[in-house]
Amino acid sequence: MCMATVRFCCSLALLLTLVSCRPSEKYYLTEGEIFKTTAHIKYRYSKDLGNEIYARLDSFDLSLNPFNSQSIIYKVNHNEPVAVDDWFITVFNKAQEIAALTNGAYDITCAPLISLWGFGPDSLIAPTPHSIDSIRQFVGYQKIWLDGRQVIKADPRVQLNASSIAKGYAVDLVAELFENKGIKNYMVEIGGEIHAHGHNPAGNDWQIEVSKPVDDSTGVAQERMQVISLHNRSVATSGNYRNYHIRDGKKVVHTINPLTGYPVQTDLLSVSILYPDCMTADAVATACMVTGSENAKKLIAHFPGMESLLN
């Protein structure tokens, strides 16, 4: 055998060895908490990305978690000088878009009303007609805007609560991380908001169960209503059948109508929105809960390809 042939055989053997030692892909599961809710993330890759995923979510937490005193949104709410980041700008602009489409029925400046009714970071649970009317004077999406990276308020008492949209965007950010790594099979769920791409471990589209609205603040009582097949899109659900409390013998739900200052009372118990990006789906689902079914249908029609489950 000539030397050239020996070199070729050795090179081929080395190549085969490297290929055989290359890590094979498998499904990984990353679980934890963010924004005081749970996260379940499953993906097919050659290694565990848990640390990288949570590094990204921790960074996002510092942008839009109103419970975190170090976050940008917390500093905005407390009138501390701060330059907002790209994540804040993206969420803020989307929220303002939905607010304009609903004439203010969806409005992330309703943070003080949310707290007044006992659901915010500084919960009071002491609403009176007078306190509600007083707070409504500085609630309104037209009362806050961006000038570059600076937040401008018409009234320093204006505060933001982005919980109705931030979880959806967090889902999108994890999905973006996966796409940048070439990962094609994954499912990201944060606080019930979901984006799925490719196939599940069984090789099928991801199957997502939508629960029937049942009054249960513990989340234990669940009844399957429908199973949807989710392929390369998101689903976000908003409902008033879990997050509520009882005050003076009456049920007080967490969705507050910023136009009236009171918890919503519409013909909807829950709304699930299917759309390519989870941020938009998340915000629209909440908006539909506030507006009721007829106006919800008009809002949904504004977004081509958007689907819904109205209950």
Steps between C-alpha positions, in 0.01 A plus 500: 500500500640840405550780753222712344253216550611457863448873564153483341399200712624669816313820414182304430534312829549828689193652332286199590623519859410868526153442355432208733606708802284797406222541760166369378193717539229421749215679674582706806258649753574827679265606781495785748336831590485851357261789567360304796377228265632170368685416181523166315729490198569189292738490204703263286871583497846359550537641853309645794438874458340560839759750622489696175120507496478634853777752445282644224186492714684658794610785273142542383384503862719806554310675224131432560434340838309759707569297818879537456628824654801487266295474182449774244122495532523531879721806462263649243210448741691669781624788281864402532726608210553209265561437130269226374638204304386344173283243677312770689451699179366198310247412771398861557438566129294183458294585808434849368395352165241272664387785726429720197314219321274452804456870580670445833313186612843336503743727681816416694475829692224342711766383748364716788151358446638144502671572832188665640303182437767284663692353205810719463844522665365757750154355550251701705167314469315813614301624200234763547320702232703803608838321487417348162402837351814659645729240344326509163620860461854376434416178314508515121737387228515852355655622827837329441732478200858444393753760393788288377591291802335730749150451639292818515195523724221756488456431872773359729241270660465298176622144550533194277413134547604287202399162642240462225764505228848444650464124555409458134805696394721294734376191313596666171848580630570138594367391159734755340793351692414156365460624143840671515653164597324318220268311737187400311311283749397670822216613723521803731237556771515786750202565723266324260617689190650264242695490176567170328714422196566182311414171667473348845706196613244269337559666163159669490382857525493628857166432668378776733209449735264791558317466831132569548440816706433381856502730803806384695763740628728207593531377141438142617154450351551459127270363236616449143301702250704462181835378377659707226786409272762772515749522214732798461271741684398623843198474726424737787206471738339757725224418747332607821430156641826451693657832598239656727414556864183535701419837656187559705363172372547597135745369241756761390682405179850618406414648159424868556326722246717815488209701358275435801751413769307187596559126443360394165154352466456368147363190333846338488657273761814431301665581167772306318676668208711318240752710308861478377648715779405450862531864606216610272291196593548574870391863475204429272372224730484746791346770282225260393418420862445870566296580189267198486435265211359735236781754521748216543406367157565841346841523667598149389401581142762777501777237509505279187535131585407542866276229643309493827308292751245721675324345799 
